[in-house]
Amino acid sequence: MKKYLPGCGNDKYAAAADAITDILLSTAETEEEATQILQSAELDFRTEAEGEQFLAEG
């Protein structure tokens, strides 16, 4: 099992993000597909974060 150590300290969330990124990129067959996968994941993350913020404020 690969251990992920983020560049900035011992941040478990950054390590998890690195691991998820590696998994997403390993499924891509081309560089263009990798870019699309990461952009889609970022959009999903932003949408989820905005939804959580809305619920927290509401």
PyMOL Python script that loads the backbone (N, CA, C, O; Angstrom):
from pymol import cmd

cmd.read_pdbstr("""\
ATOM      1  N   MET A   1       0.844  -1.173   0.000  1.00  0.00           N
ATOM      2  CA  MET A   1       0.000   0.000   0.000  1.00  0.00           C
ATOM      3  C   MET A   1       0.892   1.240   0.000  1.00  0.00           C
ATOM      4  O   MET A   1       1.865   1.327   0.748  1.00  0.00           O
ATOM      5  N   LYS A   2       0.537   2.184  -0.848  1.00  0.00           N
ATOM      6  CA  LYS A   2       1.318   3.414  -0.967  1.00  0.00           C
ATOM      7  C   LYS A   2       0.893   4.402   0.107  1.00  0.00           C
ATOM      8  O   LYS A   2      -0.299   4.614   0.325  1.00  0.00           O
ATOM      9  N   LYS A   3       1.862   5.002   0.774  1.00  0.00           N
ATOM     10  CA  LYS A   3       1.587   6.054   1.765  1.00  0.00           C
ATOM     11  C   LYS A   3       1.721   7.405   1.069  1.00  0.00           C
ATOM     12  O   LYS A   3       2.669   7.630   0.318  1.00  0.00           O
ATOM     13  N   TYR A   4       0.790   8.281   1.314  1.00  0.00           N
ATOM     14  CA  TYR A   4       0.811   9.608   0.715  1.00  0.00           C
ATOM     15  C   TYR A   4       1.227  10.628   1.757  1.00  0.00           C
ATOM     16  O   TYR A   4       0.598  10.767   2.805  1.00  0.00           O
ATOM     17  N   LEU A   5       2.286  11.328   1.450  1.00  0.00           N
ATOM     18  CA  LEU A   5       2.785  12.366   2.347  1.00  0.00           C
ATOM     19  C   LEU A   5       2.740  13.697   1.609  1.00  0.00           C
ATOM     20  O   LEU A   5       3.530  13.916   0.691  1.00  0.00           O
ATOM     21  N   PRO A   6       1.843  14.577   1.988  1.00  0.00           N
ATOM     22  CA  PRO A   6       1.749  15.864   1.307  1.00  0.00           C
ATOM     23  C   PRO A   6       2.997  16.703   1.525  1.00  0.00           C
ATOM     24  O   PRO A   6       3.724  16.532   2.503  1.00  0.00           O
ATOM     25  N   GLY A   7       3.224  17.615   0.585  1.00  0.00           N
ATOM     26  CA  GLY A   7       4.400  18.463   0.652  1.00  0.00           C
ATOM     27  C   GLY A   7       4.406  19.441   1.803  1.00  0.00           C
ATOM     28  O   GLY A   7       5.468  19.923   2.197  1.00  0.00           O
ATOM     29  N   CYS A   8       3.239  19.746   2.353  1.00  0.00           N
ATOM     30  CA  CYS A   8       3.181  20.761   3.413  1.00  0.00           C
ATOM     31  C   CYS A   8       2.765  20.125   4.738  1.00  0.00           C
ATOM     32  O   CYS A   8       1.611  20.244   5.152  1.00  0.00           O
ATOM     33  N   GLY A   9       3.677  19.471   5.382  1.00  0.00           N
ATOM     34  CA  GLY A   9       3.410  18.937   6.717  1.00  0.00           C
ATOM     35  C   GLY A   9       2.715  17.597   6.726  1.00  0.00           C
ATOM     36  O   GLY A   9       2.811  16.815   5.780  1.00  0.00           O
ATOM     37  N   ASN A  10       2.011  17.348   7.820  1.00  0.00           N
ATOM     38  CA  ASN A  10       1.381  16.054   8.036  1.00  0.00           C
ATOM     39  C   ASN A  10      -0.141  16.199   7.950  1.00  0.00           C
ATOM     40  O   ASN A  10      -0.861  15.758   8.846  1.00  0.00           O
ATOM     41  N   ASP A  11      -0.614  16.804   6.892  1.00  0.00           N
ATOM     42  CA  ASP A  11      -2.037  17.079   6.695  1.00  0.00           C
ATOM     43  C   ASP A  11      -2.726  15.857   6.092  1.00  0.00           C
ATOM     44  O   ASP A  11      -2.480  15.513   4.936  1.00  0.00           O
ATOM     45  N   LYS A  12      -3.582  15.207   6.864  1.00  0.00           N
ATOM     46  CA  LYS A  12      -4.259  13.995   6.401  1.00  0.00           C
ATOM     47  C   LYS A  12      -5.205  14.286   5.243  1.00  0.00           C
ATOM     48  O   LYS A  12      -5.371  13.447   4.357  1.00  0.00           O
ATOM     49  N   TYR A  13      -5.823  15.459   5.239  1.00  0.00           N
ATOM     50  CA  TYR A  13      -6.738  15.805   4.161  1.00  0.00           C
ATOM     51  C   TYR A  13      -5.989  16.012   2.846  1.00  0.00           C
ATOM     52  O   TYR A  13      -6.471  15.601   1.790  1.00  0.00           O
ATOM     53  N   ALA A  14      -4.829  16.638   2.898  1.00  0.00           N
ATOM     54  CA  ALA A  14      -4.017  16.816   1.697  1.00  0.00           C
ATOM     55  C   ALA A  14      -3.538  15.465   1.185  1.00  0.00           C
ATOM     56  O   ALA A  14      -3.498  15.240  -0.025  1.00  0.00           O
ATOM     57  N   ALA A  15      -3.175  14.565   2.092  1.00  0.00           N
ATOM     58  CA  ALA A  15      -2.752  13.227   1.690  1.00  0.00           C
ATOM     59  C   ALA A  15      -3.905  12.482   1.021  1.00  0.00           C
ATOM     60  O   ALA A  15      -3.700  11.780   0.031  1.00  0.00           O
ATOM     61  N   ALA A  16      -5.108  12.633   1.555  1.00  0.00           N
ATOM     62  CA  ALA A  16      -6.279  11.988   0.957  1.00  0.00           C
ATOM     63  C   ALA A  16      -6.559  12.560  -0.431  1.00  0.00           C
ATOM     64  O   ALA A  16      -6.884  11.817  -1.358  1.00  0.00           O
ATOM     65  N   ALA A  17      -6.431  13.877  -0.573  1.00  0.00           N
ATOM     66  CA  ALA A  17      -6.644  14.506  -1.878  1.00  0.00           C
ATOM     67  C   ALA A  17      -5.613  14.015  -2.886  1.00  0.00           C
ATOM     68  O   ALA A  17      -5.956  13.771  -4.043  1.00  0.00           O
ATOM     69  N   ASP A  18      -4.360  13.866  -2.473  1.00  0.00           N
ATOM     70  CA  ASP A  18      -3.321  13.326  -3.353  1.00  0.00           C
ATOM     71  C   ASP A  18      -3.668  11.909  -3.789  1.00  0.00           C
ATOM     72  O   ASP A  18      -3.512  11.563  -4.960  1.00  0.00           O
ATOM     73  N   ALA A  19      -4.133  11.090  -2.859  1.00  0.00           N
ATOM     74  CA  ALA A  19      -4.487   9.703  -3.168  1.00  0.00           C
ATOM     75  C   ALA A  19      -5.649   9.650  -4.157  1.00  0.00           C
ATOM     76  O   ALA A  19      -5.615   8.882  -5.118  1.00  0.00           O
ATOM     77  N   ILE A  20      -6.671  10.463  -3.922  1.00  0.00           N
ATOM     78  CA  ILE A  20      -7.824  10.488  -4.820  1.00  0.00           C
ATOM     79  C   ILE A  20      -7.411  10.952  -6.212  1.00  0.00           C
ATOM     80  O   ILE A  20      -7.864  10.399  -7.214  1.00  0.00           O
ATOM     81  N   THR A  21      -6.558  11.959  -6.275  1.00  0.00           N
ATOM     82  CA  THR A  21      -6.066  12.447  -7.563  1.00  0.00           C
ATOM     83  C   THR A  21      -5.329  11.352  -8.310  1.00  0.00           C
ATOM     84  O   THR A  21      -5.547  11.170  -9.507  1.00  0.00           O
ATOM     85  N   ASP A  22      -4.462  10.619  -7.628  1.00  0.00           N
ATOM     86  CA  ASP A  22      -3.737   9.522  -8.269  1.00  0.00           C
ATOM     87  C   ASP A  22      -4.687   8.460  -8.809  1.00  0.00           C
ATOM     88  O   ASP A  22      -4.483   7.939  -9.906  1.00  0.00           O
ATOM     89  N   ILE A  23      -5.720   8.141  -8.044  1.00  0.00           N
ATOM     90  CA  ILE A  23      -6.693   7.141  -8.492  1.00  0.00           C
ATOM     91  C   ILE A  23      -7.426   7.636  -9.735  1.00  0.00           C
ATOM     92  O   ILE A  23      -7.577   6.896 -10.707  1.00  0.00           O
ATOM     93  N   LEU A  24      -7.877   8.881  -9.703  1.00  0.00           N
ATOM     94  CA  LEU A  24      -8.578   9.436 -10.860  1.00  0.00           C
ATOM     95  C   LEU A  24      -7.681   9.454 -12.094  1.00  0.00           C
ATOM     96  O   LEU A  24      -8.113   9.087 -13.187  1.00  0.00           O
ATOM     97  N   LEU A  25      -6.434   9.881 -11.916  1.00  0.00           N
ATOM     98  CA  LEU A  25      -5.516   9.962 -13.051  1.00  0.00           C
ATOM     99  C   LEU A  25      -5.147   8.590 -13.594  1.00  0.00           C
ATOM    100  O   LEU A  25      -4.885   8.449 -14.788  1.00  0.00           O
ATOM    101  N   SER A  26      -5.122   7.580 -12.734  1.00  0.00           N
ATOM    102  CA  SER A  26      -4.759   6.237 -13.204  1.00  0.00           C
ATOM    103  C   SER A  26      -5.838   5.645 -14.105  1.00  0.00           C
ATOM    104  O   SER A  26      -5.559   4.713 -14.860  1.00  0.00           O
ATOM    105  N   THR A  27      -7.068   6.168 -14.042  1.00  0.00           N
ATOM    106  CA  THR A  27      -8.137   5.658 -14.897  1.00  0.00           C
ATOM    107  C   THR A  27      -8.136   6.313 -16.274  1.00  0.00           C
ATOM    108  O   THR A  27      -8.755   5.795 -17.204  1.00  0.00           O
ATOM    109  N   ALA A  28      -7.460   7.426 -16.411  1.00  0.00           N
ATOM    110  CA  ALA A  28      -7.433   8.145 -17.685  1.00  0.00           C
ATOM    111  C   ALA A  28      -6.512   7.444 -18.674  1.00  0.00           C
ATOM    112  O   ALA A  28      -5.449   6.940 -18.312  1.00  0.00           O
ATOM    113  N   GLU A  29      -6.945   7.426 -19.930  1.00  0.00           N
ATOM    114  CA  GLU A  29      -6.138   6.806 -20.975  1.00  0.00           C
ATOM    115  C   GLU A  29      -5.315   7.826 -21.753  1.00  0.00           C
ATOM    116  O   GLU A  29      -4.331   7.468 -22.401  1.00  0.00           O
ATOM    117  N   THR A  30      -5.712   9.091 -21.690  1.00  0.00           N
ATOM    118  CA  THR A  30      -4.976  10.148 -22.376  1.00  0.00           C
ATOM    119  C   THR A  30      -4.853  11.352 -21.451  1.00  0.00           C
ATOM    120  O   THR A  30      -5.543  11.451 -20.436  1.00  0.00           O
ATOM    121  N   GLU A  31      -3.969  12.256 -21.820  1.00  0.00           N
ATOM    122  CA  GLU A  31      -3.800  13.475 -21.023  1.00  0.00           C
ATOM    123  C   GLU A  31      -5.072  14.321 -21.060  1.00  0.00           C
ATOM    124  O   GLU A  31      -5.447  14.933 -20.060  1.00  0.00           O
ATOM    125  N   GLU A  32      -5.727  14.352 -22.209  1.00  0.00           N
ATOM    126  CA  GLU A  32      -6.978  15.111 -22.330  1.00  0.00           C
ATOM    127  C   GLU A  32      -8.054  14.527 -21.414  1.00  0.00           C
ATOM    128  O   GLU A  32      -8.787  15.266 -20.757  1.00  0.00           O
ATOM    129  N   GLU A  33      -8.140  13.216 -21.378  1.00  0.00           N
ATOM    130  CA  GLU A  33      -9.119  12.574 -20.499  1.00  0.00           C
ATOM    131  C   GLU A  33      -8.787  12.839 -19.028  1.00  0.00           C
ATOM    132  O   GLU A  33      -9.691  13.040 -18.218  1.00  0.00           O
ATOM    133  N   ALA A  34      -7.513  12.841 -18.683  1.00  0.00           N
ATOM    134  CA  ALA A  34      -7.100  13.137 -17.306  1.00  0.00           C
ATOM    135  C   ALA A  34      -7.524  14.545 -16.916  1.00  0.00           C
ATOM    136  O   ALA A  34      -8.007  14.765 -15.805  1.00  0.00           O
ATOM    137  N   THR A  35      -7.345  15.495 -17.823  1.00  0.00           N
ATOM    138  CA  THR A  35      -7.757  16.872 -17.565  1.00  0.00           C
ATOM    139  C   THR A  35      -9.264  16.950 -17.354  1.00  0.00           C
ATOM    140  O   THR A  35      -9.730  17.631 -16.440  1.00  0.00           O
ATOM    141  N   GLN A  36     -10.021  16.259 -18.191  1.00  0.00           N
ATOM    142  CA  GLN A  36     -11.480  16.266 -18.054  1.00  0.00           C
ATOM    143  C   GLN A  36     -11.916  15.652 -16.727  1.00  0.00           C
ATOM    144  O   GLN A  36     -12.827  16.162 -16.075  1.00  0.00           O
ATOM    145  N   ILE A  37     -11.272  14.566 -16.329  1.00  0.00           N
ATOM    146  CA  ILE A  37     -11.612  13.907 -15.065  1.00  0.00           C
ATOM    147  C   ILE A  37     -11.354  14.845 -13.890  1.00  0.00           C
ATOM    148  O   ILE A  37     -12.198  14.981 -13.004  1.00  0.00           O
ATOM    149  N   LEU A  38     -10.187  15.490 -13.882  1.00  0.00           N
ATOM    150  CA  LEU A  38      -9.861  16.393 -12.774  1.00  0.00           C
ATOM    151  C   LEU A  38     -10.778  17.614 -12.745  1.00  0.00           C
ATOM    152  O   LEU A  38     -11.182  18.060 -11.671  1.00  0.00           O
ATOM    153  N   GLN A  39     -11.108  18.155 -13.914  1.00  0.00           N
ATOM    154  CA  GLN A  39     -12.018  19.299 -13.953  1.00  0.00           C
ATOM    155  C   GLN A  39     -13.405  18.905 -13.448  1.00  0.00           C
ATOM    156  O   GLN A  39     -14.051  19.669 -12.731  1.00  0.00           O
ATOM    157  N   SER A  40     -13.849  17.732 -13.821  1.00  0.00           N
ATOM    158  CA  SER A  40     -15.149  17.248 -13.361  1.00  0.00           C
ATOM    159  C   SER A  40     -15.150  17.031 -11.851  1.00  0.00           C
ATOM    160  O   SER A  40     -16.113  17.382 -11.169  1.00  0.00           O
ATOM    161  N   ALA A  41     -14.071  16.454 -11.335  1.00  0.00           N
ATOM    162  CA  ALA A  41     -13.964  16.230  -9.890  1.00  0.00           C
ATOM    163  C   ALA A  41     -13.938  17.559  -9.138  1.00  0.00           C
ATOM    164  O   ALA A  41     -14.547  17.686  -8.076  1.00  0.00           O
ATOM    165  N   GLU A  42     -13.233  18.546  -9.689  1.00  0.00           N
ATOM    166  CA  GLU A  42     -13.178  19.860  -9.040  1.00  0.00           C
ATOM    167  C   GLU A  42     -14.562  20.505  -9.025  1.00  0.00           C
ATOM    168  O   GLU A  42     -14.963  21.094  -8.021  1.00  0.00           O
ATOM    169  N   LEU A  43     -15.282  20.396 -10.123  1.00  0.00           N
ATOM    170  CA  LEU A  43     -16.630  20.958 -10.190  1.00  0.00           C
ATOM    171  C   LEU A  43     -17.545  20.277  -9.174  1.00  0.00           C
ATOM    172  O   LEU A  43     -18.319  20.943  -8.487  1.00  0.00           O
ATOM    173  N   ASP A  44     -17.458  18.954  -9.082  1.00  0.00           N
ATOM    174  CA  ASP A  44     -18.261  18.226  -8.093  1.00  0.00           C
ATOM    175  C   ASP A  44     -17.927  18.678  -6.677  1.00  0.00           C
ATOM    176  O   ASP A  44     -18.820  18.867  -5.852  1.00  0.00           O
ATOM    177  N   PHE A  45     -16.638  18.849  -6.401  1.00  0.00           N
ATOM    178  CA  PHE A  45     -16.206  19.279  -5.072  1.00  0.00           C
ATOM    179  C   PHE A  45     -16.750  20.667  -4.742  1.00  0.00           C
ATOM    180  O   PHE A  45     -17.273  20.896  -3.651  1.00  0.00           O
ATOM    181  N   ARG A  46     -16.622  21.593  -5.698  1.00  0.00           N
ATOM    182  CA  ARG A  46     -17.100  22.965  -5.463  1.00  0.00           C
ATOM    183  C   ARG A  46     -18.615  22.988  -5.244  1.00  0.00           C
ATOM    184  O   ARG A  46     -19.109  23.702  -4.372  1.00  0.00           O
ATOM    185  N   THR A  47     -19.344  22.207  -6.036  1.00  0.00           N
ATOM    186  CA  THR A  47     -20.798  22.148  -5.895  1.00  0.00           C
ATOM    187  C   THR A  47     -21.184  21.616  -4.522  1.00  0.00           C
ATOM    188  O   THR A  47     -22.083  22.151  -3.873  1.00  0.00           O
ATOM    189  N   GLU A  48     -20.507  20.569  -4.083  1.00  0.00           N
ATOM    190  CA  GLU A  48     -20.782  19.986  -2.765  1.00  0.00           C
ATOM    191  C   GLU A  48     -20.447  20.977  -1.653  1.00  0.00           C
ATOM    192  O   GLU A  48     -21.211  21.125  -0.699  1.00  0.00           O
ATOM    193  N   ALA A  49     -19.313  21.652  -1.774  1.00  0.00           N
ATOM    194  CA  ALA A  49     -18.898  22.616  -0.750  1.00  0.00           C
ATOM    195  C   ALA A  49     -19.884  23.778  -0.668  1.00  0.00           C
ATOM    196  O   ALA A  49     -20.209  24.242   0.425  1.00  0.00           O
ATOM    197  N   GLU A  50     -20.359  24.248  -1.816  1.00  0.00           N
ATOM    198  CA  GLU A  50     -21.334  25.341  -1.817  1.00  0.00           C
ATOM    199  C   GLU A  50     -22.647  24.890  -1.188  1.00  0.00           C
ATOM    200  O   GLU A  50     -23.285  25.658  -0.469  1.00  0.00           O
ATOM    201  N   GLY A  51     -23.053  23.652  -1.452  1.00  0.00           N
ATOM    202  CA  GLY A  51     -24.272  23.117  -0.854  1.00  0.00           C
ATOM    203  C   GLY A  51     -24.165  23.009   0.651  1.00  0.00           C
ATOM    204  O   GLY A  51     -25.107  23.335   1.372  1.00  0.00           O
ATOM    205  N   GLU A  52     -23.014  22.549   1.128  1.00  0.00           N
ATOM    206  CA  GLU A  52     -22.800  22.447   2.574  1.00  0.00           C
ATOM    207  C   GLU A  52     -22.785  23.823   3.228  1.00  0.00           C
ATOM    208  O   GLU A  52     -23.326  24.002   4.319  1.00  0.00           O
ATOM    209  N   GLN A  53     -22.168  24.795   2.561  1.00  0.00           N
ATOM    210  CA  GLN A  53     -22.120  26.155   3.105  1.00  0.00           C
ATOM    211  C   GLN A  53     -23.528  26.738   3.176  1.00  0.00           C
ATOM    212  O   GLN A  53     -23.884  27.387   4.160  1.00  0.00           O
ATOM    213  N   PHE A  54     -24.320  26.511   2.146  1.00  0.00           N
ATOM    214  CA  PHE A  54     -25.692  27.010   2.125  1.00  0.00           C
ATOM    215  C   PHE A  54     -26.495  26.417   3.281  1.00  0.00           C
ATOM    216  O   PHE A  54     -27.232  27.132   3.961  1.00  0.00           O
ATOM    217  N   LEU A  55     -26.350  25.109   3.502  1.00  0.00           N
ATOM    218  CA  LEU A  55     -27.082  24.462   4.590  1.00  0.00           C
ATOM    219  C   LEU A  55     -26.617  24.952   5.957  1.00  0.00           C
ATOM    220  O   LEU A  55     -27.420  25.094   6.879  1.00  0.00           O
ATOM    221  N   ALA A  56     -25.326  25.207   6.080  1.00  0.00           N
ATOM    222  CA  ALA A  56     -24.784  25.676   7.359  1.00  0.00           C
ATOM    223  C   ALA A  56     -25.270  27.090   7.683  1.00  0.00           C
ATOM    224  O   ALA A  56     -25.517  27.420   8.843  1.00  0.00           O
ATOM    225  N   GLU A  57     -25.405  27.912   6.654  1.00  0.00           N
ATOM    226  CA  GLU A  57     -25.847  29.292   6.859  1.00  0.00           C
ATOM    227  C   GLU A  57     -27.358  29.386   7.044  1.00  0.00           C
ATOM    228  O   GLU A  57     -27.847  30.289   7.724  1.00  0.00           O
ATOM    229  N   GLY A  58     -28.102  28.452   6.438  1.00  0.00           N
ATOM    230  CA  GLY A  58     -29.560  28.515   6.407  1.00  0.00           C
ATOM    231  C   GLY A  58     -30.177  28.243   7.698  1.00  0.00           C
ATOM    232  O   GLY A  58     -31.403  28.263   7.813  1.00  0.00           O
TER     233      GLY A  58
END
""", "prot")
cmd.dss("prot")
cmd.show_as("cartoon", "prot")
cmd.util.cbc("prot")
cmd.orient("prot")
